[in-house]
Each structure stands twice: as structure tokens, then as C-alpha cells.
């Protein structure tokens, strides 16, 4: 019996459940014995400045009070398992959002655009960033409609964007926006302006000079009392993400969503460790399509992990040892951007290489692992 025969979906799920259960049990012991806490606790919506989420998350956590203190962890772990099942079907507190994003993608791939629009609206209510996925959906919806009429998408920029304005895309936008605003109005009726500000408006001018992987943290730290408009900051820090949106309109959803998410996280003016979960869960969607040798994949993993380790080392020195290492931490942020940017570039290149290989005549395995292109032989 080969090693791969052990990795059935059932065995993988059982192992995943055991690992998550073990980590939750360990977290309770760790929190009771360590200064560096395993669990991050927010008390109630908008009663402290660190709560920046939808109040629906707090409602889901109410059983922590009367059922079990770790109920939320078990809920997140369960959503994580569901994520694995969804990815398996696709053949290819963030766990809940990831589940919503994957369900959106699943509905889109099944051409159930009304369901996808509703799920996208719920996802955007949970966290703002999934709205960019709507751009990819609009491109796919428009392309499908033109194919049914025997037409192709126009190459000219203005003509291309004009083609996006059709009743099918407008229906998608209306359903998605309607879902988003309906949830928002319901929460606003209960929690009022604090919900609107903390969940959405705050992020338009959010400035973090601590717990932030982005190199922008040091600029914020040095100019904390300067009056710089949020519009200027947003235009400067969002340019890399916005430059990818035009390309997204012509990309398959299964490739656009992971790559766009990774780019959004990498170049965002605020980035914490939980942001990495946004794209890590989506990587299996394209892993099997990457034209990459095994040693190249290992190098990507090492660079990705080391870039974070360097930053976390200096972050620990600043936060827990009280050392003045702001300059070293900023240098670590540059290492993070360069390292993760290189990894993202390798993944994009490997994916495009695999697509080009298939268009040239298919793919075949390489001795070092991965796939490479091959030409058809008559």
C-alpha cells in the first residue's frame, strides 16, 4: 500500500479534526500558563476600540458564556473543516469568512449567479475586502453572455468596460448590494453609528503603527500627529491592488481570487497575521495547476516563512522586551514585502506557465515534481 493511499478524504478529515481538537485543548493550557496569550478576546461589540468586526460575529460567540468558553474556537475549527470539504468538491474567526468566500466561488462555478451574489454580499458584510471578487464575477458573467451570442469580448479598454454594463451584471450587482445593505441596515438598527464606524468607516483611515507587517507602519509611527488625509493615504497604498483589477476581468475565478487576495494582503497598508489566512485557504484552488518543481515549491515555503519569522522576532523584541527596534522592525517589513512579493511572483509565473503549456499541447510531470509543457507529436 502506497503512502498516497492513506490520504483519502476521510482520513484527512479525521486527522484534521484531531489536530484542531488538540490545538484547542492546548490553547486552554497555554493561556493559563503563558504571558504571550494564545487566545485574543474581545468583550462586546464596540465597547472597546479593538472590536472592528460585524456584530453578527459577537452573536455567534454568545455560547462562550453559557455553554463552553472555547465554543468559538470549536465553531471556527468546524468552519475550517467545511472549507476543506468545499475545496475537495471544487477539485482543486477567518474560517467563517473563508467559508463564505468559498461558497461564493462554488456558486459562481456552478453558474448560480443569484446565490453567488447573495453570498458575496454576506462576505462583504463580514469583511470589506471580498468586494474585489465581484470584479472577477462581472467579467465572467459578461463573457458567458457574449459567448452565448457568438461574440467575443472586445480588446479595447473603453469597449470592454462598456460591455460589462448589461442586465445580467446589473442584476448581480443589485442582489449583492441589496444583501450587503440589508444586513448593514439590520445591524445599524440595533447597534447604531458605532457599528457603521467600527465595521466600515474606520478602515477608510485606519492607521496602525503596531502589530502591522506593512512597511507603512513606520511612516505612520513617525507622522502620527501629522494631518494627512485618508484619501491621500488610500490612493497611495491601494495603487498596487487596483492595478490588478483590469487583469482580473479576463482571468478565471479560480486563479484570480487567490492571486488577487494575496496581492491585496501583501500591499495593504495594514497587515496582521490573520490576513495570511485569507489567501492560504484559497491556494489549493491553483496548487495542482502550478508549473513548479518540488524544490522550487519548497524554496517558496521557506522564503514565505522566514520573512515572517524575521519580522516576528523583532516584533517580540518591541512588544514584550520593550526594546527600541522600530528601525529594525521596519527593515523586517521590507524583507517581508520582498520575500512574499517574490513568492507571489513565482506562483503567478508558475500558473501562467502551466496555462501556456496546456495551450501548446498539454502538460506532463517533471522529474523534480510539478508539471511542464510539452508539444503534441504527430
Rosetta blueprint (number, residue, H / E / L):
1 X L
2 X L
3 X H
4 X H
5 X H
6 X H
7 X L
8 X L
9 X H
10 X H
11 X H
12 X H
13 X H
14 X H
15 X H
16 X H
17 X H
18 X H
19 X H
20 X H
21 X H
22 X H
23 X H
24 X H
25 X H
26 X H
27 X H
28 X H
29 X H
30 X H
31 X H
32 X H
33 X H
34 X L
35 X L
36 X L
37 X L
38 X L
39 X L
40 X L
41 X L
42 X L
43 X L
44 X L
45 X L
46 X L
47 X L
48 X L
49 X L
50 X L
51 X L
52 X L
53 X L
54 X L
55 X H
56 X H
57 X H
58 X H
59 X H
60 X H
61 X L
62 X L
63 X H
64 X H
65 X H
66 X H
67 X L
68 X L
69 X L
70 X L
71 X H
72 X H
73 X H
74 X H
75 X H
76 X H
77 X H
78 X H
79 X H
80 X H
81 X H
82 X H
83 X H
84 X H
85 X H
86 X H
87 X H
88 X H
89 X H
90 X H
91 X L
92 X L
93 X L
94 X L
95 X H
96 X H
97 X H
98 X H
99 X H
100 X H
101 X H
102 X H
103 X H
104 X H
105 X H
106 X H
107 X H
108 X H
109 X H
110 X L
111 X L
112 X L
113 X H
114 X H
115 X H
116 X H
117 X H
118 X H
119 X H
120 X H
121 X H
122 X H
123 X H
124 X H
125 X H
126 X H
127 X L
128 X H
129 X H
130 X H
131 X H
132 X H
133 X H
134 X H
135 X H
136 X H
137 X H
138 X H
139 X H
140 X H
141 X H
142 X H
143 X H
144 X H
145 X H
146 X H
147 X H
148 X H
149 X L
150 X L
151 X L
152 X L
153 X L
154 X L
155 X L
156 X L
157 X H
158 X H
159 X H
160 X H
161 X H
162 X H
163 X H
164 X L
165 X L
166 X L
167 X H
168 X H
169 X H
170 X H
171 X H
172 X H
173 X H
174 X H
175 X H
176 X H
177 X H
178 X H
179 X H
180 X H
181 X H
182 X H
183 X H
184 X H
185 X H
186 X H
187 X H
188 X H
189 X H
190 X H
191 X H
192 X L
193 X H
194 X H
195 X H
196 X H
197 X H
198 X H
199 X H
200 X H
201 X H
202 X H
203 X H
204 X H
205 X L
206 X L
207 X L
208 X L
209 X L
210 X L
211 X L
212 X L
213 X L
214 X L
215 X L
216 X H
217 X H
218 X H
219 X H
220 X H
221 X H
222 X H
223 X L
224 X L
225 X L
226 X L
227 X L
228 X L
229 X L
230 X H
231 X H
232 X H
233 X H
234 X H
235 X H
236 X H
237 X H
238 X L
239 X H
240 X H
241 X H
242 X H
243 X L
244 X L
245 X H
246 X H
247 X H
248 X H
249 X L
250 X L
251 X L
252 X L
253 X H
254 X H
255 X H
256 X H
257 X H
258 X H
259 X H
260 X H
261 X H
262 X H
263 X H
264 X H
265 X H
266 X H
267 X H
268 X L
269 X L
270 X L
271 X L
272 X L
273 X H
274 X H
275 X H
276 X H
277 X H
278 X H
279 X H
280 X H
281 X L
282 X L
283 X L
284 X H
285 X H
286 X H
287 X H
288 X L
289 X L
290 X L
291 X L
292 X L
293 X L
294 X H
295 X H
296 X H
297 X H
298 X H
299 X H
300 X H
301 X H
302 X H
303 X H
304 X H
305 X H
306 X H
307 X H
308 X H
309 X H
310 X H
311 X H
312 X H
313 X H
314 X H
315 X H
316 X H
317 X H
318 X H
319 X H
320 X L
321 X L
322 X L
323 X L
324 X L
325 X L
326 X H
327 X H
328 X H
329 X H
330 X H
331 X H
332 X H
333 X H
334 X H
335 X H
336 X H
337 X H
338 X H
339 X H
340 X H
341 X H
342 X H
343 X H
344 X H
345 X H
346 X H
347 X H
348 X H
349 X H
350 X H
351 X H
352 X H
353 X H
354 X H
355 X H
356 X H
357 X H
358 X H
359 X H
360 X H
361 X L
362 X L
363 X E
364 X E
365 X E
366 X L
367 X L
368 X L
369 X L
370 X L
371 X E
372 X E
373 X E
374 X L
375 X L
376 X L
377 X L
378 X L
